[in-house]
Amino acid sequence: MSADLQFTVEPNTQSASDDQRAAILANPGFGQHFTDHMAIATWTAELGWHDARITAFGPLELSPATAVFHYAQTIFEGMKAYRHPDDSIHTFRPDANAARFNRSARRLALPELPEAAFLDSVRKLVEIDRDWVPGGGETSLYLRPFMFGSDPFLGVRPSAQVTYCAIASPAGSYFTGGVKPVRIWLSQEYTRAAPGGTGAAKTGGNYASSLLAQAEAIEQGCDQVAFLDAIEKKWVEELGGMNLYFVLDDGSVITPELSGTILEGVTRDSILKLVTDLGHTVTERKISIDEWREGATSGRIREVFACGTAAVITPVASLKWDGGEVQVADGNGGPVTAAVRSALLDLQYGRSQDTHGWTTRIC
Ligand SMILES: *Cc1c(COP(=O)(O)O)cnc(C)c1O
């Protein structure tokens, strides 16, 4: 039954009024407001996936013994739906998110959700809540599919009951008043992921363990934290929730290679192809923290940027650590960062020809 799992649609009889929705869409912020519906499905060891529905957004009732509260057996995805100039609504590489969801599921001993079912849930949720997709600027409908062990049982084992859910939240422009380059704090005390751990899975625990380092970054007057590898504390991995790219003085582009401890960003992967389209050579390889520090000082590194679905592409102004700080060029980002950012946004918002077949029309 799981293979052709379809989400039935139960429209919310108490949806927000046009006025209520318009008031929210006028200033949606990020992650604060949710649409009228959500997708939900249940998995049990006996029945597999079943009871898949698009239904009214609302609270879940869970036993205090629910597995996820105790052992953090949970995964999530982050993607967006975009309104194009002709008012059609599109997602961007949703198949990549569906595939990564299942890679994460395997690592967290959760059942895989057939990719077609993942895509069906997202499509139907966006379709029924299409009026919630904002238009104009860099606005979007942020989509958050997630899955967690919902067995009300305190034993340590993979949950025998699992809940899949997808919710949607209108998002305003991440940057109001222009892109703002970020200061990065280098965490030398904390690491994010170790070999054999869960660094490549999109799981809440990775975020829980990054929060203290992120708080340290804020204390240091920085915006984001950068993590090094857990063994040598030498190799640049990524930020708490974004991958990193470096532009060298010869125009070539480098990004840390996927080591099993880095999250395989869909944005990271898309940029590999977009910078090639823009005529740059791009290499995935190890990048040491000394290469970053020395390269920014000497001018060998011209630009650094962070990338992820939520903030798209963000220039890095400087790297700060316990003992010093080095600015990247003039600290204002650079032309390659700007060109890649435009190329990606133009595709996502339907302003350029989609030669990669990445945009998927929902309605
Ligand atoms: C989600 C995430 C990213 C970015 O992935 P995208 O698919 O580009 O949004 C990068 N790093 C971490 C740790 C993440 O969780």
The ligand as an SDF file (V2000), in Angstrom:
LIG
                    3D

 15 15  0  0  0  0  0  0  0  0999 V2000
   19.5030   22.4090    5.3070 C   0  0  0  0  0  0  0  0  0  0  0  0
   20.9460   22.6180    5.6000 C   0  0  0  0  0  0  0  0  0  0  0  0
   21.8130   23.2140    4.6710 C   0  0  0  0  0  0  0  0  0  0  0  0
   21.3480   23.7990    3.3550 C   0  0  0  0  0  0  0  0  0  0  0  0
   20.7060   22.8740    2.5510 O   0  0  0  0  0  0  0  0  0  0  0  0
   19.7580   23.3720    1.3600 P   0  0  0  0  0  0  0  0  0  0  0  0
   19.2320   22.1140    0.7820 O   0  0  0  0  0  0  0  0  0  0  0  0
   20.6060   24.1330    0.4340 O   0  0  0  0  0  0  0  0  0  0  0  0
   18.7120   24.2220    1.9860 O   0  0  0  0  0  0  0  0  0  0  0  0
   23.1540   23.2990    4.9920 C   0  0  0  0  0  0  0  0  0  0  0  0
   23.6230   22.8600    6.1740 N   0  0  0  0  0  0  0  0  0  0  0  0
   22.8160   22.3020    7.1000 C   0  0  0  0  0  0  0  0  0  0  0  0
   23.4030   21.8340    8.3850 C   0  0  0  0  0  0  0  0  0  0  0  0
   21.4530   22.1640    6.8430 C   0  0  0  0  0  0  0  0  0  0  0  0
   20.6600   21.6060    7.7620 O   0  0  0  0  0  0  0  0  0  0  0  0
  1  2  1  0
  2  3  1  0
  2 14  2  0
  3  4  1  0
  3 10  2  0
  4  5  1  0
  5  6  1  0
  6  7  2  0
  6  8  1  0
  6  9  1  0
 10 11  1  0
 11 12  2  0
 12 13  1  0
 12 14  1  0
 14 15  1  0
M  END
$$$$
